[in-house]
Structures are given as structure tokens and as C-alpha cells.
Amino acid sequence: MPLAQTGDLVAAAAQAKSAVAAFNVITLEHIEAVITGAEAARSPVILQISENAVKFRYGRLMPLAQAARASAELAAVPVALHLDHVQSDELLRQAADAGFSSVMYDAARLTYARNLAATKAAAEWGHAHGLWVEAELGQVGGKKGEPPLDAHAPGARTRPLEALGYVRDSGVDALAVAIGSSHAMTTRDAVLDHDLLARLSGTLDVPLVLHGSSGVPDDELAAAVRGGIAKVNVGTALNIAMTQAIRAYLTANPDAVDSRRYLSVGREAMARTVTELIRTVRAGVPDADPVPIG
């Protein structure tokens, strides 16, 4: 089916008091696994390509983007493309032509004033080119190899009144909030600040996004959706599933050389993870209407 629009999927999820899952992809196997897992869950899904993934692919966006787009158009559920954690204005300006309907512009490394100015400029450019724009306020941690922040570390949280002014002045369409999760977690033991999430949800009139969801246990994730999170970002969980499955296969088959054998095992493991996480997100609001799939 035609590519879905990220903004439409997130708006539908927010209206249903649910959330749409967004998965970061690095290889074609990731892309196929996300779509297969979403089809098994009968759920819309967002494919995300990060700036770091583009750097891994020799700095070229189009090969992976075109693979994602072609795969999405063959899917049995709505699939949107999202360009994630973009710091490069040059990369931002490739988004619309590459089939993306949304971008997360990441200026969180900057001071508040510079963050706001850069994000406002990105949002204005994005809106002029048909892009839904997400931003981040409050350090999530764990990016670029630095240790994940403690859930109670100074600067690790998003302040509601500051966020209100930031959203108003920047013009972004959604805000990723720091409420205790962290990027690149390999254990699922993050404890979220649900009181803070309630204040953020009550203060802001844009959809809220949870980054670092791989490290959030099922009950915490479900509670976050009930508390107002409308988009749930997942990346590391797929890499863990793929790596563990391939490692187990190669341990059991030390003479294996056909990459299709172990890549298929890894792909299947990722697809199962996608289905399970989507069902966890949906379980957060069992009485809500499902996000429409067509």
C-alpha cells in the first residue's frame, strides 16, 4: 500500500489514547523484520533511519531509504518512514525527496537558546517541505557511547514549563521527553517518572514520544502509553534479538558459511520482538480503540 504519513499514524494513536511503535533499522533484514512483525500484530508501524545508521552506510541515505520505501509499499499494514536523530542540516534537506514524511531534529546537545533557534529553523524548513517534525528536550543519554544517565541525574528530565515554551516557540509537531529512559540500554530495568509524564501530558498539546524504549520493562512501557506517550521508539531491542539468535545459530553450527542461514534466523528473531513490543504497547490501553490499519 502507499506510504503512510507519520503524523497521521501518531495523531490516530493519540486520538485512540494508544501509541504507534517506531523501530530503528540498519539493514534490509531489520526493515523486513519490522514489517513482518507489524503484519503479525496487524498494526501500523514506523520505520526509522537514524543519522548514525546513515553514517554506517558510508554516509549515503538513499540506498537504505529506497529499500525501506520499496518494502513499505509492499506491506499489508500502513508503514511510514521517519528520519531519526538528525543533527546535520544537509541530511535534513534530503528527507522529503527520499520518501520520509517526518524527521526528528536533534539539537539537544546545544544550550537551550541555540537548541530552540536551530529547531525552529528546522521545523520551518520541514513544514515548508511537507515534513512532520519531532524534537527532543531534556537529555535522554546513552548516545555516542557515553554512559546512560541515571534516572535521577541532573539534566536527565524534561521540565514541563520549559517544554511548553519550547514547543510553542519552535513550532514542532511532537516532543520526545526525558522521563527516565536511556538510549542503548541492553537491560530492561528503566524506571520511568510517571508523575512527570502526567504533568507533561497535561501541559503540552502535542504528541509525546518516548526514546530509549528498549530498556523499559513491559509494565512500565504500558503505563507510559496510558500516561500519554503516543510514539514509542525502539532500536537496541532489535539488535539484541538479532545478535543473540545469530550467535546461538553459529555456536550450534560452527561450520556454517551461508549468510542466508544465520541472517534469516536473526531476521525471524527481530520480527518476533517487533510483534511482542507492539502488543505490549497496545496492552497499555486495552479498552482503547485500535489504531486503524487502513
Secondary structure, DSSP 8 states (H G I E B T S, - for coil): -----HHHHHHHHHHTT--EEEEE--SHHHHHHHHHHHHHHT--EEEEEEHHHHHHTTT--HHHHHHHHHHHHT-SS-EEEEEEEE--HHHHTTTGGGT-SEEEE--TTS-HHHHHHHHHHHHHHHHHTT-EEEEEES----GGG-----TTSTT-S--HHHHHHHHHHH--SEEEE-SS--TT-SSS-----HHHHHHHHHH--S-EEE--GGGS-HHHHHHHHHTTEEEEEE-HHHHHHHHHHHHHHHHH-TT---HHHHHHHHHHHHHHHHHHHHHHHHHTSTTS------
